[in-house]
Amino acid sequence: MNFGDFDALSFDCYGTLIDWEAGIAAVLRRWADTHGLQMTDEQLLAAYSPHEAQAEVEHPSDLYPQILARAMRGVGARLGVPVSDDEAESLAVSVPDWPAFADSAEALERLARRYELIILSNVDRASFAGSNERLGVAFTSILTAEDIGSYKPSPRNFEALVREAERLRGAEGKLLHVAQSLFHDHVPAKAAGLPTVWINRRHGNPGWGATPAPSADVTPDWTFTSMRAFADAVDAENT
């Protein structure tokens, strides 16, 4: 396969374009320090990870701020540390404050010259709108968990993505999915028959951070450590 084979790129947002671990860790850090909890940011993210995934499976119709609040309360219950309503709410409303990775906006601007850009994200419309201001790109389509009624890695989300790509380009259009999370994106995207690009943002860190370990072995078609490197590869192929 070549990058020129594709008409559209679909993106996970949080972890790929927006630094969700920095955003989550900032809130968890304040909570941990308030309660004298001696854990590193990496330990807090690893403790958080299964609770968000569980909330998304058990409450697929909840909006993402509700998922965040449930996950934070779950962390507190597991660690035996109280989580007040205000503390849970501080995570629930934090998404628009999460920073974009420094290379995301510029890479998306370059990729938009060649492809239609689609978002497939585990958030609600309002939260994504705040993040999109940081990215500064007009996406062709935006598909959120709020729109679909389920959260990745549910196959329903990738079925919705394939339908949207076919609506935009017809059955002959070719879609490439770009994401950081092997668990949320690469395993289900491959099961749906989609080729994938892994933006391995955590290449310098041990473990899986705020993302659960993948549920199955998966091999992305391409791997890059940044969006800039991916956009550079696309440009190089077309020079």
Secondary structure, DSSP 4 states (H G I P E B T S, - for coil): --GGG-SEEEE--BTTTB-HHHHHHHHHHHHHHHTT----HHHHHHHHHHHHHHHHHH-TTS-HHHHHHHHHHHHHHHHT----HHHHHHHHT-GGGSPBPTTHHHHHHHHTTTSEEEEEESS-HHHHHHHHHHHT---SEEEEHHHHTS-TTSHHHHHHHHHHHHHHH-TT--EEEEES-IIIIIHHHHHTT--EEEE-TTTTSSS-TTSPPPSS----SEEESSHHHHHHHHHHHT-
